[in-house]
Every structure is written in structure tokens, then in C-alpha cells.
Amino acid sequence: MIKKILLKYRAQKAKEPIISSVIKESGLMLNILYAQFSLDGGEILISVDAPTPEVNKLIESFKRRGVEVTEITKAIQLHHEICFDCGACVSLCPTAALHVEHDKSIDLDEEKCIYCELCVPSCPVRALKLSKF
């Protein structure tokens, strides 16, 4: 199962090879979906496709290294009640997380979403909302 995990850390931790150490220790492959850095520190959104016990060990490994860890379960919302299925968002979605169903309605596959935010401003009725981490 694909899990999305937000890692937050202080600037002092940026000098340590935390991600590579955790990858080496766990043997799991991580995909970086989003990263933002500042003088205060940074945050990195990763995804990992592994069984829950292995993901839990990965999370503990990051925590032991002083990284704040949050599992992201739903960061983007498609409000079907205001969406009128125009499809403007679908053409911009690089992962096909937003797609047209057989009944011509728009649907969101959260597992495919990488939170690039391209879809959010494209919606003329603001039916898409992205939670900031």
C-alpha cells in the first residue's frame, strides 16, 4: 500500500544525511513528491509503497533522527457537490489522479496525487482544495 509521509526538520538537521541513512537502514525505496526549504528548516513529502509494519519502522527511524513525521491521508479534496464536471483539471493532472469516469463525472484517485497543485487554480468553481502541510 502506498503511504504518503510528511517529514519536517530544523535547519541544523539539513547537514545530516537523514534520508539516505533511513533508506539504507530500511531497504525501502522512497519517492520525493514535494520539498520546500528555508533558513528555518524544511519539509519533504515522500511516498513509500510497503506493508504497514515496514512503513511504521521507517517512521520510527525518521523520528529517532529528530525528524517530525506526519502521515498524510487526505491532502486534496474534490467537492463533488459544487463540481460541474467541466474537466479543466483533468487535462492538467500529470499523474491522471483526476480523471473522467464512465458517467462523465470527475473523480480523484488520492494514491496517484502528488500534490503538484496544478489543478487547484484551474477549477472555475473552486471545487478543488489543497490542505497545506
Salt bridges, closest charged atoms under 4 A:
GLU16 OE2 - LYS13 NZ 3.58
GLU25 OE2 - ARG64 NH2 2.67
GLU25 OE1 - ARG65 NH2 2.97
GLU43 OE1 - LYS8 NZ 3.98
GLU60 OE2 - LYS63 NZ 3.96
GLU71 OE2 - LYS3 NZ 3.31
GLU81 OE2 - HIS79 ND1 3.45
GLU101 OE2 - HIS99 NE2 2.72
ASP107 OD1 - HIS80 NE2 3.88
GLU117 OE2 - LYS132 NZ 2.61
